[in-house]
Amino acid sequence: MAARGGQDGRDGRDGRRKGLRAAGLALTGALLLGAGAAGWAYLHLNGNIKSVDINGALGDDRPARPVTVPSASPSASPVPTGALNLLVLGSDSRTGEENRELGGGDSGGARSDTAMVVHLDAGRTAATVVSIPRDTLVERPSCPLPSGGTTRAVSGAMFNTAYELGGPVCAVKTVESLTGVRMDHYVEVDFSGFADLVDALGGVTVTTDVDIDDDKSHLHLDAGTHHLDGTEALGLARTRYGLAGGSDLARIELQHKLVKALLEQVSATDLLTDPARLYQVADALTGSLTTDTGLDSLGELTDLGRSLGDLAADDVRTLTMPVLPAPSDPNRVVADQPDAADLWESLR
């Protein structure tokens, strides 16, 4: 085995960086494809992306933005390199019937049971992904509604009710209230679109430590290493009742494995040499996204992707917000203080 600092180690690391950059996560190349091949391709990919005006809805009633220091040597086409916080949600809001067929809920309302705060360090060479359990009891603030009016503030509400009742705006406001961290951007990934993305990438390889037998998520796996297609990967992200105790925390551990597996698959797929595959991936990716208005175009997503050129999959750290059983309900959790506050402070 080669030493970490040897040529093999450098080649492997360079390969991971190349893959992550290519997935730009695939959008840099997709942008070139749209501009150089056919205008309809660009317009189609750009039109896939849905957006919500988070800043307009929340105004100034939010945590302050951190002070940034301008670059000492600006270039003609500067790539953003400052620290950044994104709220990433997994939802079944865009194609409810298709999502239910893939193991989603039976309810007609939109749900989001996956929430991750993604912190990119200054320089964009390291990232921290912090999952917030859906069963966390929180102080849910009053939120503006798209149709007018507001939701009422509630003490001891389940975290995922913020999205269910108030959509992306309330999800962002609740996370900011819980963490004290300003969310610079919002990215929502539709579950069925995620399955399409995994299929476009050729599947992902994941190792599970326990057997999974979950009729609700349509997933049945023996412990071990498996190459999963999109439907199976989505089942892994959703599975809960097939795990010991039906724990949401155990599900989050599987989701973290899936995040790493997806990054590794992106790294192993040379998208830039395969225009057809590149377009398929870009179409699946943009078709699954709802973002804030600061990321709702190919150009803005491309800039974000280019800024991740030096971020390797091994530099992505996955955590769960420290929690403990809620005194009022053993089936719920609350933030474990002061550990949770210390974690959020480190991401400001």
N, C-alpha and C positions, 0 to 999 in steps of 0.2 A: 504494500500500500504506500502510495506516495505521501511525503510529508505535506502538511497543509499549505506550506509556503512554496512547494515545488511546482514544476510546470503543470502537472496533472491537476493540482488544486487550482492554479490560476485559470487553466483552460475550462474547468468545470464552472468556476465562478463567473468567468467571462460569458460562458454559454447561458447561464441563468440570467445574467444581466441583459444579454442580447434578446433572450426570449421575452423577458418582462418588458423591455423597451418595444419590441415588435408588437406586443399586444396593446400597447400605447393608448391603449394596450392593443394594438392592431389598428388603432384609429389614425395614426400618422400615415401608415401605408394606405388605409382606406381613403383618406383625404386625397392622397396622390392619385389613387385609382380613380376617384370621382373626377378629379381635375383633368387627368391625362387620357382617360378612356371615354367616358360619356357623362354629359351633364346630368342625365337622369339618375345615374348611380349616386352622385353626390346629393342631389335633391331628395332621393329616396331615403338614404341613410340619415340625412339631416332631418327629414320629416318624421322619421321614426321616433325621435326623442320628444318626450312630453316634459312639461316643466310647470313649476309652481313658484309664484313670487313670494318666497319666504320673507325676504327683507321688507317688502312692501306691506305684508300683513302684520309683521311684528314690530316694525318701526324701531324706536330706540330703547324699548323696554327689554333689553337683553344684556348679557355680560359684555364688557368692553372688549374691543379687539386689541390684541397685543401690539405694542409699538414695534414697528419693523424698521430696520436700518437699511437705507438705499444702498444698492451695489456701488462699490467704488469705481468700477470700470464698466459702465453699461455698454452693451453691444447693440448692433442694429436690430437684432431679433432676440431680445432677452428671453431666457427661459426662467419661469418662476422657481425660486429656490428657498423661499421662506417656509417656516413651520406652518402647517395647515391641519385643521381638524374637520373631518367629514362625518356626518351621521349616515350610515349605510343601513337601510332596512330591506328585508325580504318581505314581499307582500303577495297577496292574491287579488289585487284590486283591478287589474287591467283586463283579465279574461277569466272571470269567476268560474264559468262552467267548465272550461278546459282545466283550470287549476283543481277543481273538485274531482275531475276524472283522474288527475295525477296524485290524488291523495290529500287534497285540501279539505277544508271544513265544509259542512253541509249548509252553513248559514249563507244567506244572500249578501250579507254585508262584507266589506273589505276588512281583512285582518292582516296584522303584521306580528308574527311571533319570533322574528329574528331581528335583533338590533345590535349594531356594532358601531362604536366610536373609533374611527381610524385616525390616528395622529401621525402625521409625517413630520419628522424632525427637520430642523433647519438644514438645508443642503440636500434634503430628500434622499439620503443614503441609508436611512433606517426608518422603520415604521412600527407602531404599536397598535394592535387591534384589541379593543376592550369590549367584550360582550356584556350586555345588560339583560339579565334574566327576565323573561316576560312576566313571571310570577312575582316580581319585586313590588312591594307595596310602597307607593310614593305619594308625595303631595302633588296632585295634578292641578296645575294652575288654570285659571280661566283663559280660554283660547278663542280667538275670532273664528267664525265659521264662513266658508265660501259664500253661503247664501245670505249672510248677514246675521247679526246677533253674535252671541258668545256662548260658549259652554260655561257651566258653573265650576268654580274651584271645589275640589273634593280632597279630603284627607284620607289617607289609607286606601287609595285606588290602585288597582292592578296596573302596572306600567303599560301593558299593551292596549289598555282601553283608551289611551290618549289618541292613538292613531285611529282606532275604530270609531271614536266619536267625533274627532276633530281633524282627521287626515294629517298630511305631512306637516302643516303649520303647527298643530298641537303636539305632534311627536317631537318636533324640534324644540318647541318652548318647554315641554316637559323635561327633555334631556338637559337643556341648559339650566333649568331650575334645579334639577337633581345634581348636576355636576359643577355648576358655576363656570363651565367652559363654553366659550362662543363657538358655535358650529359655523365654520366658514362656508361649507357647502352641504347640500343634501343630495343623496343618491338613493333611489329606490329601485330595487331589482325585482321584477315580476317573476314569480316562481316558475311558471311555464316557460317564460323566456330564458330563465336560467337553465332549464333542461335542454332547450334548443342550443344554447351556447356550449354546454358540455358535449352534446352530440357533434356540433360543428368542429370542436377541438379533437374529436376522436375518442372521447371518454376520459376518465381519470382513474388513477390507481390509488386505492386506499386500503390500509391495514386496520382491521378492527380487532380489539382485544377480547370481545365477547360475542356470543351468538346474538343475532338480531332476528326477532320473529314478531313482526308488527303488521297486522292486517290493515290498520288504519292508514299507514304510510305505504302499504303495498310492498314492503321490503322484508325479505327473508334471506339472511346470510349466515353462514357459519363463521366462527372466529377465524381470522386469517387475512390474507391479501387478496383483493378482488379488483378487477378492472371493471368499472361501472359505466353504463351508458347514462344518458341524461335523465331518464325516468328513475333509474336506480340511485343516481347521485342526489336527485331531489328528494327521494325517499329517505336517504341517509340524513339530509339536512333537516327533515321534518320528524324523523322517527323519535319516539319518546316512550310509547307504551310497550314497545318491544324490549325496553331496557329495564334493568333491575330497579323496581320501585317507581318506574315511570317518571324519572327525575328529569326536570328541565336542565339541570346542571350537567347531567350526563349527556343530554342532547347537544349542549353547547360544546362539550369536549369533541364530539363527533364533527360538529360544524367547523371547529378549528382545524381538525385533521383535513377536512374537505377544502378549506381555504388554502392550506399548504399544498395539497394535492393538485388543486387547480393551477396554482402558480407554477408548480413543477411541470405540469402538462403544457402550459403556455411556453415554458422555457424549452421544452423538448420539441415543440412544433415550429418549424421554420416557415412562418407565415409569409415572410417577405419574398420567398422564392416560389410561392404558390398562389397566384392572384385569385383563382377560383375559391380556394379555401379561405384566403384572406377576406374576400367579400362575404362569404358565408358566415364567418366569425363576426365580422363587423355588423352584418345585418342582424344576426341574433343578438349581439350585444346592444346595439342601439335600439333594437325593437323591444328590449326588456327594460329600458331605463325611463324613469321619471326623475328629473333633477330640479334643483333650484335654477333661477334664471341666469345665474352666473356660469352654468355649465351646460346650457341647453343647445349648443351648436357643435358641429364637428370641429370647428376651429378651436373652441375653448377646451373641449375634451382632448384634442390633439396636444395643446399646450401642456395640459396636465400630464398626458402620457409621456411627452418629451422630457418633462421635468423628473420623471422616474427612471431615467436612463441609467443611473448609477445605483439603483435600488435592487439588490439581489433577494431572491426568495428566502435565503437563510437570514436575511436582515429584518425579517418580519416577525415580530414577537406577538404571540396571542395570549390574552389574559381574560379572566372573568372578573367583573366587579366584585370585590369582597362582600359576601352576604352571610347572614345567619338566619335561622328559622324565626319567623315572625311570632312574637309572644301571643298575638291574637289568633293565629291560625298556623298549625304546623305544616300545612300544605303551601304556605306562602313564605317569602323571604323578605328581609329588609337589609338595607345597606349596613355593613359592619363598620362602625366608626371606632377610631379615627382612620382605619386603614383605607376605607373608600375615599375619604376626603383627601388623604395624602396622595393616593393614586391620581385623582383628578387634578390636584395641584401640580403634579409633575407634568401634566399635559397642557398647562396653560401657557 
